[in-house]
Amino acid sequence: MQRRAKAIGIAFTLCSAIHAAVPGIHSTLPGTLLQSIGLPGVRGRIDHMAIDTLGRKLFVAALGNNSLEVVDLDQGRVAHSIHGLPEPQGVVFLPIKNRIYVANGDDGTVREFDAKTYAPLQVWKLGSDADNLQPDPTGTRIYAGFGEGGITALNPDSNQAAFKVALPGHPEAFQPEAVGKRIFVNIPEAGEIAVLDREKKAVISHWPLG
């Protein structure tokens, strides 16, 4: 267990997303390992990640370690750790606010931190199993999946939820479309993709996956 814990880290491979998100990383060979960064002291599995492209930082939800790891991409090391988080799962960075948002599965909260000082700010209580987070394309809202079936929109300027939409099961990965008003939600329990309308605040379609 101890040897395994010491080996936990992040590996970057060549893909268009990494090239877009991490300027300065270049390679001509597909599938090439570009960089490995260790996470010393982190035990258990990690979950979602978010990136600050201008600040060159990667935020890693270390679920099994109850911490958020802040990785300096230029120096290739952990620059800061926020401890005491109850099963951090989803994480989002909002450049317009310079804030980090972390969803915690154990107590169902979303917690806001200052991305410069890492000081704790607001807390939203969603009820249970706060999971994946995604930013609104406008950068003014955050969407959170939680509980036995729900998506909520959080307003960074208030600790109140803007709206909630019920779903037929716990949402796993989901994605707002960049141009448009829909959110596509993977619901394994229901065997479907639910399509939400952000303006109508409702499910408008169900795509069965069989």
For each residue, the residues with C-beta under 8 A, 3 or more apart:
1: 4 5 43
2: 5 6
3: 6 7
4: 1 7 8
5: 1 2 8 42 43 44
6: 2 3 38 40
7: 3 4 38
8: 4 5 38 39 42 43 46
9: 36 37 38 39
10: 36 37 39 46 49 58 60 71
11: 33 35 36
12: 18 22 25 33 34 35 36
13: 18 31 32 33 34
14: 18 19 27 29 30 31 32 34
15: 18 19
16: 19 20
17: 20 21
18: 12 13 14 15 21 22 25 34
19: 14 15 16 22 25 26
20: 16 17
21: 17 18 51 53
22: 12 18 19 25 51 53 56 73
23: 53
24:
25: 12 18 19 22 34 35
26: 19
27: 14 32 34
28:
29: 14 32
30: 14
31: 13 14
32: 13 14 27 29
33: 11 12 13 36
34: 12 13 14 18 25 27
35: 11 12 25 76
36: 9 10 11 12 33
37: 9 10 71 73 76 77 78
38: 6 7 8 9 77 78
39: 8 9 10 42 46 60 62 69 71 78
40: 6 78
41: 65 81
42: 5 8 39 46 62 64 65 67 69
43: 1 5 8 64 65
44: 5 62 63 64 65
45: 63 64
46: 8 10 39 42 49 60 61 62 63 64 65 69
47: 61 62 63 88 89 90
48: 61 89 90 91 132 133
49: 10 46 58 59 60 61 91
50: 58 59 91 92 93 100
51: 21 22 57 58 59 93
52: 55 56 57 58 59 93 95 115
53: 21 22 23 56
54: 95
55: 52 115
56: 22 52 53 72 73 74
57: 51 52 70 71 72 73 79 115
58: 10 49 50 51 52 70 71 73
59: 49 50 51 52 68 69 70 71 91 93 100
60: 10 39 46 49 68 69 70 71 91
61: 46 47 48 49 68 88 89 90 91 102
62: 39 42 44 46 47 65 66 67 68 69 88
63: 44 45 46 47 66 87 88 89 105
64: 42 43 44 45 46
65: 41 42 43 44 46 62 69
66: 62 63 83 84 85 86 87 88
67: 42 62 81 82 83 84 85 88
68: 59 60 61 62 81 82 85 88 91 100 102 113
69: 39 42 46 59 60 62 65 78 80 81
70: 57 58 59 60 78 79 80 81 82 118
71: 10 37 39 57 58 59 60 77 78 79
72: 56 57 75 76 77 78 79
73: 22 37 56 57 58 76
74: 56
75: 72 79
76: 35 37 72 73
77: 37 38 71 72
78: 37 38 39 40 69 70 71 72 81
79: 57 70 71 72 75
80: 69 70 118
81: 41 67 68 69 70 78
82: 67 68 70 85 102 113 118
83: 66 67
84: 66 67
85: 66 67 68 82 88 102 104 111
86: 66 104 105 106 107 109
87: 63 66 104 105 106
88: 47 61 62 63 66 67 68 85 91 102 103 104 105
89: 47 48 61 63 103 104 105 130 131 132
90: 47 48 61 101 102 103 110 130 131 132 133 134 144 145
91: 48 49 50 59 60 61 68 88 100 101 102 103 133
92: 50 100 101 133 134 135 142
93: 50 51 52 59 99 100 101 115
94: 97 98 99 101 135 139 142 156
95: 52 54 98 139
96: 139 140
97: 94 139 156
98: 94 95 114 115 116
99: 93 94 112 113 114 115 121 156
100: 50 59 68 91 92 93 112 113 114 115 118
101: 90 91 92 93 94 110 111 112 113 133 142 154 156
102: 61 68 82 85 88 90 91 110 111 113 133
103: 88 89 90 91 109 110 126 130 131 132 133 144 145 146
104: 85 86 87 88 89 107 108 109 110 111 130
105: 63 86 87 88 89 108 129 130 131
106: 86 87
107: 86 104 125
108: 104 105 125 126 127 128 129 130 146 147
109: 86 103 104 123 124 125 126 130
110: 90 101 102 103 104 123 124 126 130 133 142 144 154
111: 85 101 102 104 120 122 123 124
112: 99 100 101 120 121 122 123 156
113: 68 82 99 100 101 102 118 119 120 121
114: 98 99 100 117 118 119 121
115: 52 55 57 93 98 99 100 118
116: 98
117: 114
118: 70 80 82 100 113 114 115
119: 113 114
120: 111 112 113 123
121: 99 112 113 114
122: 111 112 156 159
123: 109 110 111 112 120 159
124: 109 110 111 144 154 159 161
125: 107 108 109
126: 103 108 109 110 130 144 146 147 150 152 161
127: 108 146 147
128: 108 146 147 148
129: 105 108 146 147 148 170
130: 89 90 103 104 105 108 109 110 126 144 145 146
131: 89 90 103 105 144 145 146 170 171 172
132: 48 89 90 103 144 145 171 172 173 174
133: 48 90 91 92 101 102 103 110 142 143 144 145
134: 90 92 142 143 174 175 176 183
135: 92 94 139 141 142 143 176
136: 139 140 141 142 143 153 176 198
137: 176 177 178 179
138: 141
139: 94 95 96 97 135 136
140: 96 136 155 156
141: 135 136 138 153 154 155 156 162
142: 92 94 101 110 133 134 135 136 153 154 156
143: 133 134 135 136 151 152 153 154 174 176 183
144: 90 103 110 124 126 130 131 132 133 151 152 154
145: 90 103 130 131 132 133 150 151 170 171 172 174 185
146: 103 108 126 127 128 129 130 131 150 151 152 171
147: 108 126 127 128 129 150 170
148: 128 129 169 170
149: 166 167 168 169 170 171 187 189
150: 126 145 146 147 164 165 166 167 171
151: 143 144 145 146 164 165 167 171 174 183 185 196
152: 126 143 144 146 161 162 163 164 165
153: 136 141 142 143 161 162 163 164 198
154: 101 110 124 141 142 143 144 161 162
155: 140 141 158 160 161 162
156: 94 97 99 101 112 122 140 141 142
157:
158: 155
159: 122 123 124
160: 155
161: 124 126 152 153 154 155 164
162: 141 152 153 154 155
163: 152 153 201
164: 150 151 152 153 161
165: 150 151 152 196 201 202 203
166: 149 150 203
167: 149 150 151 170 171 185 187 190 194 203
168: 149 187 189 190 192 194
169: 148 149 187 188 189 190
170: 129 131 145 147 148 149 167 187 188 189
171: 131 132 145 146 149 150 151 167 174 185 186 187 194
172: 131 132 145 186 187 188
173: 132 186
174: 132 134 143 145 151 171 183 184 185 186
175: 134 183 184
176: 134 135 136 137 143 182 183 198
177: 137 180 181 182 183 184
178: 137
179: 137
180: 177
181: 177 197 198 199
182: 176 177 195 196 197 198 204
183: 134 143 151 174 175 176 177 195 196 198
184: 174 175 177 193 194 195 196
185: 145 151 167 171 174 193 194 195 196
186: 171 172 173 174 193
187: 149 167 168 169 170 171 172 190 191 192 193 194
188: 169 170 172 191
189: 149 168 169 170
190: 167 168 169 187 194 206
191: 187 188 208 209 210
192: 168 187 206 207 208 209
193: 184 185 186 187 206 207 209
194: 167 168 171 184 185 187 190 203 205 206 207
195: 182 183 184 185 203 204 205 206 207
196: 151 165 182 183 184 185 202 203 204
197: 181 182 200 201 202 203 204
198: 136 153 176 181 182 183 201
199: 181
200: 197 204
201: 163 165 197 198
202: 165 196 197
203: 165 166 167 194 195 196 197 206
204: 182 195 196 197 200
205: 194 195
206: 190 192 193 194 195 203
207: 192 193 194 195
208: 191 192
209: 191 192 193
210: 191
